[in-house]
Amino acid sequence: MAAMQTSYDVVILGGAFSGASAAILLRREAPSLKVLIVEKAEAFDAKVGEATTEMSAMFITRRLAMWHHLEAEHLPKEGLRYWFSNPKVTGHTNATEAGGFLRSSVPSFQLRPDTLDEYLLATAVREGAELLRPAKIREAELRGFDNRLTIEVDGATREINCRWVIDATGRVNFLGRKLEIIDRNDEHPIASMWCRWRDVRNIDDLAARDGALATRNIGSRRLSTNHYMGWGYWIWVIPLGNGETSIGVVFDKRLVELHQSRNRAEDFIAFLKAIPSLAELLEGATPRLDDFRFYSHLPYVTRQYMGNGWALIGDAAAFLDPYYSPGLDHAAFSVEATVDIIKRDAAGEKLDERIAEHNVTFLRSYHRFFNAAYRDKYYYMGEADLLSASFILDTAHYYIFVVMPAYRFMKKFFWMPVLGPKPAFVSYHLMSFYNRRFKEIAINRRAAGESGMRNDARRYKAYFNLNVAPFHMVARGLKLWALAELDNVRLAVKRVFRKKRADPMLIAKNQP
C-alpha cells in the first residue's frame, strides 16, 4: 500500500461491468495510461441485470474478448418471448405466445452479473490497472484536467490526483449527484421487485409432456427471456447458469399498486402465482427471500455525460427501463465512446467538439428512446396483438439500424447509441406514432369491456437473424397494426350504437 502512486491518468469509481470494461480497454489500447479502479464492495452481489442484447453481447465478446468466460459460466439467450392471459387461459398451452420460432443466429446471453463483474474486474487488474478494494470515494474536486480525489482505504484517507475521473458507481450516481445533474424521469413512473428462485420448472420439459405445445416451437423456450404480460406490468423469467431463476415484476404505478403493499414479498409471490401459465413454472419452486429487492422508482437521466476531465458511464449516467434489456447496451455504448475520447486526449487532440457531440448524442438517444419505445407502453402490455406488433416492429428497427450495420457493414462494435444519430428521426417518429396509437387502442378496448380478448390461443412468430428476417418482421408488425386499427373502427361504431341505445333509456328514465 505504501508504494501506491498518488497520481494517475484515469481513476475509475466503481469496478463492476462499466468500470472494469473501461479499464480493460484503456489498458489494452492505451497502455501508457496509468489507471486506478476504486471499488467499495468486498464482493459483488447478484444484482439484477441478467440479460444481454445482441449489441451488448457483441461488446463483451468482440471488444472485451470474453467468449471463453461467457461459454463457461453463463447461458445462451434465445431472444424474447411473451405470454398473455385472460379468463380463458389455464396455462401455457392455451395462452397467446409471441417469440422466436427457431434458435437465434445472433449471440446473446443470460448472465450471472456478480460472476461477470468479478471476472471483468480481475481481468482489468491482469491487464495492468491498479485496484483499491474495499475503498470509498469521499470527495472529488473537479478542476478541469487536474482533479483531486479523497479516498478512504482501511479507515485512512488518501489524496489522489488524476487527469480523468470516470464515474461508474451505478445508481449511487456519485459525480452526478455532486454536480446536481441527475434528474428523475417522473414521466415514466415505474417500480420493480424481484428475487431469485430455486427449482423453477423447465418450460421445455412442460412443453414436451404437453405435445401440442412442443410442436409450436423449435428453439428453446427456457433460454429465452420469458415475459408474462398484463395491464400495467410485465414479469421477467430468466434462467441463470447456477440453476437458479431470476423472476421480477416491473409495473407502472399509475396502473398497478404493488408499491403500496405492506408485505411486499408476500404480495409479490401472490401476484406471480395468480398468473396461470407462470404458476405452472412455480409449482414446487422456492423463492430466495434473502434476495428479495424493491425499487420504488427506476428511471433517471443526467443532464451531461462528460466535461473536461470527468465522465459518467453506464447506470451512473442514466437508467430507463429493464424492458428490452437496454441497460448493458447503454453501458457498452457509453464505455466505448468515453474510452475513445480519453484515447484522443492522450494523443493530444482537442476535445471540445467531441465532448459536445458525446453529450448531445447520448442525451438525444435517451429521450428519443423513452418517447419512442417506453412512454405509456404499460397501458397496452396486456393486449397480445398490440404488444406483439410493438415487439416485432421495435426489434426489426433494432436489427436493421443497429445490429445489422455493426455485424454486416462495419464488422465491429461502434459507440453510437440507439436512436442517437440525427437521421434516426425517421425511425423515432414512426416508433413514437405507433406507440401512441397502441395505447389509444388499448384504452378504447378497456372502455368497451374487451381488454385481453386476443390473449388466448394465438401465436406470433419472430425470427432473430441477420438475413431477411428483420424485413419480414416489419411486414408482420405493420399487418398486426393495420388489423388493430380496423378493429378500433369496429369499437368506435360499437360505441356509437351503444350511445344511441342508451339515449332513449335515459330520456324515459327522466320522464315524470
C-alpha positions in Angstrom: 0.0 0.0 0.0 2.8 2.4 0.9 4.2 2.1 -2.7 0.9 3.1 -4.3 1.1 6.1 -6.6 -0.7 9.3 -5.8 -1.1 10.5 -9.4 -3.0 8.7 -12.3 -4.1 9.4 -15.8 -7.6 7.8 -15.1 -9.3 7.0 -11.9 -12.5 4.9 -12.3 -15.0 4.9 -9.5 -16.7 1.5 -9.5 -15.3 -1.8 -10.6 -18.4 -3.6 -11.9 -19.3 -4.0 -15.6 -18.9 -0.5 -16.8 -15.9 0.5 -14.7 -14.0 -2.8 -15.3 -14.8 -2.7 -19.1 -13.4 0.8 -19.4 -10.3 -0.1 -17.5 -9.7 -3.2 -19.7 -10.0 -1.2 -22.9 -7.8 1.7 -21.7 -5.1 -0.7 -20.5 -5.1 -2.7 -23.8 -5.4 0.2 -26.2 -3.5 3.0 -24.3 -1.1 1.0 -22.1 0.9 4.1 -21.3 -2.0 5.4 -19.2 -2.0 4.7 -15.5 -5.4 3.5 -14.5 -6.8 3.1 -10.9 -10.1 1.5 -10.0 -11.8 2.3 -6.7 -14.4 -0.3 -5.7 -16.3 -0.1 -2.4 -17.6 -3.7 -2.3 -15.5 -6.5 -1.0 -17.5 -8.8 -3.3 -20.2 -8.1 -5.9 -23.7 -9.1 -5.1 -26.1 -10.8 -7.5 -27.9 -7.6 -8.6 -30.5 -7.6 -11.3 -29.4 -7.2 -14.9 -29.0 -10.8 -16.2 -29.7 -10.5 -19.9 -27.6 -9.1 -22.8 -29.0 -7.9 -26.1 -27.3 -8.6 -29.4 -25.2 -5.4 -29.1 -24.0 -5.7 -25.5 -23.2 -9.3 -26.3 -21.1 -8.1 -29.3 -19.3 -5.7 -26.9 -18.5 -8.4 -24.4 -17.4 -11.0 -27.0 -15.7 -8.9 -29.7 -14.4 -5.9 -27.8 -13.6 -7.4 -24.4 -12.8 -10.9 -25.8 -14.8 -12.8 -23.2 -16.2 -15.6 -25.3 -14.4 -18.2 -23.1 -16.0 -16.8 -19.9 -19.5 -16.5 -21.3 -19.5 -20.0 -22.6 -18.1 -21.5 -19.4 -20.1 -19.6 -16.8 -23.3 -18.3 -18.5 -26.2 -19.4 -20.6 -27.0 -18.5 -24.2 -30.1 -16.4 -24.7 -32.7 -17.3 -27.3 -34.4 -13.9 -27.9 -37.5 -12.6 -26.3 -40.8 -14.4 -25.6 -44.1 -13.2 -24.3 -47.1 -14.9 -22.7 -50.5 -13.3 -22.3 -53.6 -14.2 -20.2 -57.3 -13.7 -20.0 -60.1 -15.7 -18.1 -59.9 -18.5 -20.7 -56.2 -19.2 -20.2 -55.4 -22.1 -17.9 -51.7 -22.5 -18.6 -49.0 -22.2 -21.3 -50.9 -24.5 -23.7 -53.8 -22.1 -24.4 -52.0 -18.8 -23.6 -51.2 -16.5 -26.5 -47.5 -16.7 -27.2 -45.1 -14.3 -29.1 -41.5 -15.1 -29.6 -38.8 -16.8 -31.6 -39.6 -19.9 -33.5 -36.0 -21.0 -34.3 -32.9 -20.6 -32.3 -31.3 -17.1 -32.6 -28.4 -16.8 -35.0 -27.0 -13.7 -33.3 -25.2 -14.3 -30.0 -26.7 -13.0 -26.7 -26.6 -14.4 -23.2 -28.4 -14.9 -19.9 -25.9 -13.6 -17.3 -25.0 -14.1 -13.6 -24.0 -10.4 -13.2 -21.9 -10.9 -10.0 -19.8 -13.6 -11.7 -19.3 -11.5 -14.8 -18.4 -8.4 -12.8 -15.8 -10.3 -10.7 -14.2 -11.8 -13.8 -14.1 -8.4 -15.6 -12.5 -6.7 -12.6 -9.9 -9.4 -12.3 -9.2 -9.1 -16.0 -8.7 -5.4 -15.7 -6.1 -5.9 -12.9 -4.3 -8.6 -15.0 -4.2 -6.0 -17.8 -2.4 -3.6 -15.6 -5.0 -1.5 -13.8 -4.4 -0.9 -10.1 -7.3 -1.6 -7.7 -8.3 -0.3 -4.3 -10.9 -2.6 -2.7 -12.7 -2.1 -0.5 -12.4 1.6 -0.8 -14.8 4.6 -0.8 -14.7 7.8 -2.6 -15.3 10.6 -0.1 -14.7 13.7 -2.1 -14.0 14.8 -5.6 -12.6 18.2 -6.5 -13.1 18.6 -10.3 -10.6 21.1 -11.7 -10.6 20.6 -15.5 -8.0 18.1 -16.3 -6.4 18.3 -12.8 -8.8 16.5 -10.4 -8.2 15.7 -6.8 -9.9 12.8 -5.1 -10.2 11.8 -1.4 -10.4 8.1 -1.0 -10.9 6.1 2.2 -9.0 2.9 2.5 -8.7 0.8 5.7 -10.0 3.6 7.8 -7.4 6.1 6.5 -7.8 8.7 3.8 -5.6 9.1 0.7 -5.4 12.1 -1.7 -5.1 11.2 -5.3 -4.7 13.4 -8.4 -5.8 12.4 -11.8 -6.4 13.9 -15.3 -9.7 11.9 -15.8 -12.2 10.7 -13.3 -14.9 8.3 -14.6 -18.0 7.6 -12.6 -19.1 4.0 -12.8 -20.8 3.9 -9.5 -24.2 2.9 -10.9 -27.3 4.1 -9.1 -25.1 5.7 -6.5 -24.5 8.4 -9.1 -21.6 9.8 -7.2 -20.4 12.6 -9.6 -23.9 13.2 -11.0 -25.2 14.0 -7.5 -22.2 16.1 -6.6 -22.7 18.1 -9.8 -26.5 18.1 -9.3 -27.2 17.0 -12.8 -29.2 13.8 -12.2 -33.0 14.1 -12.8 -35.7 11.6 -12.0 -37.8 10.7 -15.0 -41.2 11.1 -13.4 -42.9 10.9 -16.8 -42.2 7.1 -16.5 -43.4 6.1 -13.0 -42.3 2.5 -12.9 -41.2 0.4 -9.9 -39.8 -3.1 -9.6 -39.5 -6.0 -7.2 -37.7 -9.3 -7.8 -35.8 -12.2 -6.3 -34.2 -15.4 -7.4 -36.0 -18.8 -7.2 -34.8 -22.4 -6.8 -36.4 -25.4 -8.6 -38.4 -23.5 -11.2 -39.8 -26.0 -13.6 -38.3 -26.2 -17.1 -40.8 -24.9 -19.6 -39.3 -27.0 -22.4 -40.0 -30.1 -20.4 -43.5 -29.0 -19.7 -43.9 -28.5 -23.5 -42.5 -31.9 -24.3 -45.0 -33.5 -21.9 -47.9 -31.5 -23.5 -47.0 -32.5 -27.0 -49.1 -29.8 -28.8 -47.2 -27.0 -27.1 -43.8 -28.6 -28.1 -44.7 -28.7 -31.8 -45.4 -24.9 -31.8 -41.6 -24.1 -31.4 -38.2 -25.4 -32.4 -35.9 -23.3 -30.3 -35.6 -23.5 -26.6 -38.3 -21.5 -24.7 -36.5 -21.7 -21.4 -33.4 -20.0 -22.8 -35.5 -17.1 -24.0 -36.1 -14.2 -21.7 -39.8 -15.1 -21.0 -42.2 -12.3 -20.2 -45.6 -12.7 -18.6 -47.7 -9.6 -19.6 -50.7 -7.8 -18.2 -52.3 -4.4 -17.9 -49.7 -2.1 -16.4 -47.0 -4.7 -15.8 -44.6 -7.3 -17.2 -42.7 -10.1 -15.4 -39.4 -11.5 -16.5 -38.3 -15.1 -16.0 -34.5 -15.5 -16.7 -32.6 -18.8 -16.2 -29.2 -18.5 -14.6 -26.1 -20.7 -15.1 -26.1 -21.8 -11.4 -29.6 -23.4 -11.7 -31.5 -20.6 -10.2 -34.0 -18.4 -12.0 -34.4 -14.7 -11.7 -38.0 -13.6 -11.6 -39.2 -10.0 -11.2 -42.1 -7.7 -12.0 -41.9 -4.1 -13.4 -45.1 -2.1 -13.2 -46.5 1.4 -13.8 -47.5 2.8 -10.5 -50.5 4.6 -12.2 -51.9 1.2 -13.1 -50.7 -1.3 -10.6 -50.4 -0.6 -6.8 -47.9 -3.2 -5.7 -45.6 -0.5 -4.4 -48.3 0.3 -1.7 -48.1 -3.2 -0.3 -47.4 -3.6 3.4 -45.9 -7.1 2.9 -44.2 -6.7 -0.4 -42.5 -10.2 -0.6 -45.8 -12.0 0.2 -47.8 -9.9 -2.2 -45.1 -10.3 -4.9 -45.3 -14.0 -4.7 -49.1 -14.0 -4.8 -49.0 -11.7 -7.8 -46.8 -14.1 -9.7 -48.9 -17.2 -8.8 -52.1 -15.5 -9.9 -51.0 -15.9 -13.5 -52.0 -19.4 -14.6 -49.1 -20.0 -17.0 -46.5 -18.7 -14.7 -48.0 -20.7 -11.8 -47.1 -23.8 -13.8 -43.4 -22.9 -13.6 -43.6 -22.0 -9.9 -45.2 -25.3 -8.8 -42.7 -26.7 -6.2 -40.3 -23.7 -6.6 -38.9 -21.8 -3.7 -38.2 -18.0 -3.6 -34.9 -16.8 -2.0 -36.4 -14.2 0.2 -33.0 -13.1 1.4 -32.5 -12.0 -2.2 -35.8 -10.0 -2.5 -35.3 -6.4 -3.7 -37.6 -3.5 -4.4 -37.0 -0.2 -6.2 -39.7 2.4 -5.8 -38.7 4.3 -8.9 -36.4 3.2 -11.7 -35.7 5.8 -14.4 -33.4 8.8 -14.2 -31.0 10.6 -16.5 -28.1 13.0 -16.3 -28.1 16.4 -18.0 -24.5 16.0 -19.0 -22.5 12.9 -19.7 -19.0 14.4 -19.8 -17.0 17.5 -19.1 -13.3 18.4 -19.1 -11.6 15.6 -17.2 -14.7 13.8 -16.0 -17.3 11.4 -17.4 -20.4 9.3 -16.4 -20.8 5.8 -17.9 -23.5 3.1 -17.6 -26.0 3.4 -14.8 -24.1 6.3 -13.3 -25.4 8.4 -16.2 -28.9 7.1 -16.8 -31.4 4.3 -16.5 -34.6 3.9 -18.4 -36.4 0.6 -18.1 -35.3 -3.1 -18.0 -37.8 -4.0 -20.7 -35.8 -4.9 -23.8 -32.7 -5.1 -21.5 -31.2 -1.8 -22.7 -29.0 -1.3 -19.6 -25.9 -3.2 -20.8 -26.3 -1.7 -24.3 -26.2 1.8 -22.8 -23.2 0.8 -20.6 -21.3 -0.6 -23.6 -22.0 2.4 -25.8 -21.0 4.9 -23.1 -17.9 3.0 -22.2 -16.8 2.7 -25.9 -17.4 6.4 -26.5 -15.7 7.5 -23.3 -12.6 5.4 -23.9 -12.3 6.7 -27.4 -12.3 10.3 -26.1 -9.8 9.6 -23.4 -7.5 8.0 -26.0 -7.9 11.0 -28.2 -6.9 13.2 -25.3 -3.8 11.1 -24.6 -2.9 11.5 -28.3 -3.0 15.3 -27.9 -6.3 16.0 -29.8 -8.5 18.9 -28.9 -11.7 17.6 -27.3 -14.3 20.4 -27.3 -16.2 19.3 -30.3 -16.0 15.6 -29.5 -17.2 16.1 -25.9 -20.1 18.3 -27.1 -21.1 15.6 -29.7 -20.9 13.0 -26.9 -23.3 14.9 -24.6 -25.8 15.8 -27.3 -25.8 12.3 -28.9 -26.3 10.3 -25.6 -29.0 12.7 -24.3 -30.8 12.6 -27.6 -30.7 8.8 -27.5 -32.2 8.6 -24.0 -35.1 11.0 -24.7 -35.9 9.6 -28.1 -35.7 6.0 -26.9 -38.0 6.9 -24.0 -40.6 8.6 -26.2 -40.5 6.1 -29.0 -40.4 2.8 -27.1 -41.4 3.3 -23.4 -43.7 6.2 -22.9 -47.1 4.9 -21.7 -46.3 1.4 -23.1 -47.6 -0.2 -19.9 -51.1 0.8 -21.0 -51.1 -1.8 -23.7 -48.8 -4.5 -22.3 -51.9 -6.7 -21.6 -53.0 -6.7 -25.2 -51.3 -9.6 -27.1 -51.7 -8.3 -30.6 -50.7 -4.7 -29.8 -47.7 -5.6 -27.6 -46.6 -8.2 -30.2 -46.8 -5.7 -33.0 -44.7 -3.3 -30.9 -42.2 -6.0 -30.0 -41.9 -7.1 -33.7 -41.5 -3.6 -35.1 -39.2 -2.4 -32.3 -37.0 -5.4 -32.8 -36.9 -5.0 -36.6 -35.8 -1.4 -36.1 -33.0 -2.5 -33.7 -31.8 -5.2 -36.1 -32.0 -3.1 -39.3 -30.4 0.1 -38.0 -28.1 -1.1 -35.2 -27.3 -4.8 -35.2 -27.0 -5.4 -38.9 -24.8 -2.4 -39.6 -22.5 -3.5 -36.8 -22.2 -7.1 -37.9 -22.6 -6.8 -41.7 -21.1 -3.5 -42.7 -18.8 -2.0 -40.0 -18.0 -5.5 -38.7 -17.2 -4.2 -35.3 -18.9 -2.7 -32.2 -19.5 1.0 -32.6 -20.2 3.6 -29.9 -23.3 5.2 -31.4 -26.3 4.6 -29.1 -29.8 3.6 -30.2 -31.6 6.4 -31.9 -28.6 8.7 -31.3 -27.8 9.7 -34.9 -29.6 12.7 -36.3 -31.0 10.8 -39.3 -32.7 8.4 -36.9 -35.5 10.9 -36.5 -37.5 9.0 -39.1 -37.5 5.8 -37.0 -38.1 7.9 -33.9 -41.2 9.5 -35.2 -42.6 6.2 -36.6 -42.0 4.3 -33.4 -43.5 7.2 -31.3 -46.5 7.2 -33.6 -47.4 3.6 -33.3 -46.6 3.5 -29.6 -49.2 6.3 -29.1 -51.7 4.5 -31.3 -51.4 1.2 -29.5 -52.0 3.0 -26.2 -55.1 4.6 -27.6 -56.5 1.4 -29.0 -55.9 -0.4 -25.7 -57.7 2.3 -23.7 -60.6 2.0 -26.2 -60.8 -1.7 -25.7 -60.8 -1.4 -22.0 -63.6 1.2 -22.1 -65.6 -1.2 -24.3 -65.0 -4.1 -22.0 -62.9 -6.0 -24.5 -59.5 -6.0 -22.8 -57.4 -9.1 -23.4 -59.9 -10.8 -25.7 -57.0 -11.8 -28.0 -54.8 -13.2 -25.2 -55.6 -16.9 -25.7 -54.9 -19.5 -28.4 -52.8 -17.3 -30.7 -49.2 -17.5 -31.8 -47.0 -14.7 -33.1 -43.6 -15.8 -34.5 -40.4 -13.8 -34.5 -37.0 -14.7 -36.1 -33.6 -13.4 -34.9 -31.1 -13.4 -37.7 -29.1 -11.0 -40.0 -30.7 -12.0 -43.3 -34.2 -11.1 -44.4 -36.0 -11.9 -41.1 -36.0 -8.2 -39.8 -37.7 -7.0 -43.0 -40.2 -9.8 -42.8 -40.9 -8.7 -39.2 -41.6 -5.2 -40.4 -44.3 -6.5 -42.7 -45.7 -8.7 -40.0 -45.7 -5.9 -37.4 -47.4 -3.5 -39.9 -50.1 -6.1 -40.6 -50.9 -6.6 -36.9 -51.0 -2.8 -36.6 -53.4 -2.4 -39.5 -55.7 -5.2 -38.2 -55.7 -3.5 -34.8 -56.7 -0.1 -36.4 -59.5 -1.8 -38.3 -60.8 -3.4 -35.1 -60.6 0.0 -33.5 -63.0 1.3 -36.1 -65.4 -1.5 -35.1 -65.1 -0.4 -31.4 -65.9 3.2 -32.5 -69.1 2.0 -34.3 -69.9 -0.1 -31.3 -69.7 3.0 -29.0 -72.0 5.0 -31.4 -74.7 2.3 -31.3 -74.3 1.8 -27.6 -74.8 5.6 -27.1 -77.9 5.6 -29.4 -79.4 2.7 -27.5 -78.7 4.4 -24.2 -80.2 7.8 -25.0 -83.9 6.7 -25.2 -83.5 4.8 -21.9 -82.1 8.0 -20.3 -84.9 10.0 -21.7 -87.5 7.6 -20.4 -85.9 7.4 -17.0 -86.1 11.2 -16.7 -89.7 11.5 -17.8 -92.2 12.2 -15.0 
